[in-house]
Every structure is written in structure tokens, then in C-alpha cells.
Amino acid sequence: MQVSIRKPRTQEEYEKKIKENIGVVDNMNRMVDNMLMLTRADSSHFRLHSTDVGIRELLSETCSAYSNQIIRRGIHIRSDWCHRSF
């Protein structure tokens, strides 16, 4: 957060920086959650259950979930399974 206040910024710049920081915190929370899940998986009290997954739906959901980052970074994805072009 100190990076956000090191120099004067416009209101829009502050909002952009805060949104970026929130994204970083969200990513860190997901990493911690994943590490906790892995730790639990190592214990004998946790059981994994397999299930069928539709790979096309999974990939399509992933494209949708990360569409902003895909577009912002100029990544191009073209495939039969992806209903949208990026």
C-alpha cells in the first residue's frame, strides 16, 4: 500500500492502483487457500472424490473468467471450444 502513497496521484490513478492492490491481495488469498487445501489433503481426515469434468466447459469458463487479462495482454485464443474470440 505504501507504493500507492509515495507520490501524488490523481483520483483515477489512486482508484486504479487500489484496484490493482485488491487484485494482488485476492491472488494471495487464493494461494493461501490452495496451500491450506493441500495441507488438509495430506492429512488422513481429507478425502478426494473424483468426478467427470467437461473440458470444453472448463476451458470456456476459464476464458470468461480471465477475459479482461487476456484482452489487456493482447493474448489471442482461437478454438472450437471457446465461444468468444479474444
C-alpha positions in Angstrom: 0.0 0.0 0.0 2.9 2.3 0.6 3.6 2.3 -3.1 0.2 3.9 -3.6 1.0 6.9 -1.5 4.7 7.5 -2.4 3.9 10.2 -5.0 0.9 12.5 -5.7 -1.7 10.9 -8.0 -5.0 11.8 -9.5 -8.2 10.3 -8.1 -8.3 8.0 -11.1 -4.7 6.9 -10.6 -5.4 6.1 -6.9 -8.5 4.1 -7.8 -6.6 2.2 -10.5 -3.7 1.4 -8.0 -6.2 0.4 -5.3 -7.9 -2.0 -7.7 -4.5 -3.5 -8.7 -3.7 -3.9 -5.0 -7.0 -5.6 -4.3 -6.3 -8.0 -7.2 -2.9 -8.8 -5.7 -4.5 -9.5 -2.3 -7.2 -11.6 -3.9 -4.5 -13.7 -5.7 -2.6 -14.1 -2.4 -5.8 -15.2 -0.6 -6.3 -17.8 -3.3 -2.7 -19.0 -2.9 -3.2 -19.4 0.8 -6.5 -21.2 0.4 -4.8 -23.6 -2.1 -1.9 -24.2 0.3 -4.4 -24.9 3.1 -6.3 -27.3 0.9 -3.0 -29.1 0.1 -2.2 -29.3 3.7 -5.6 -30.8 4.5 -5.2 -33.2 1.6 -2.0 -34.5 3.3 -4.0 -35.3 6.5 -5.8 -38.5 6.9 -9.1 -36.7 7.5 -9.4 -35.3 4.0 -10.6 -37.4 1.1 -10.6 -36.5 -2.6 -13.5 -37.6 -4.7 -13.1 -37.8 -8.5 -15.7 -36.5 -10.8 -16.1 -36.2 -14.5 -15.4 -32.7 -15.9 -16.4 -31.4 -19.3 -13.1 -30.0 -20.6 -14.8 -27.7 -23.1 -17.0 -26.1 -20.4 -14.0 -25.8 -18.1 -11.9 -24.1 -20.8 -14.8 -21.8 -21.8 -15.3 -20.8 -18.1 -11.6 -20.1 -17.8 -11.6 -17.9 -20.9 -14.5 -16.0 -19.5 -13.1 -15.7 -16.0 -9.8 -14.3 -17.3 -11.1 -12.4 -20.4 -10.0 -9.0 -19.0 -6.4 -10.1 -18.5 -6.4 -11.9 -21.9 -7.6 -8.8 -23.7 -5.4 -6.4 -21.8 -2.3 -8.5 -22.5 -3.2 -8.9 -26.2 -3.4 -12.7 -26.0 -5.2 -14.3 -28.9 -7.1 -17.5 -28.3 -8.9 -19.3 -31.1 -10.5 -22.6 -30.8 -13.7 -24.5 -31.5 -14.5 -24.9 -27.8 -14.1 -21.2 -26.9 -17.4 -19.4 -27.7 -15.7 -16.0 -27.7 -12.6 -14.7 -29.6 -10.0 -12.7 -27.6 
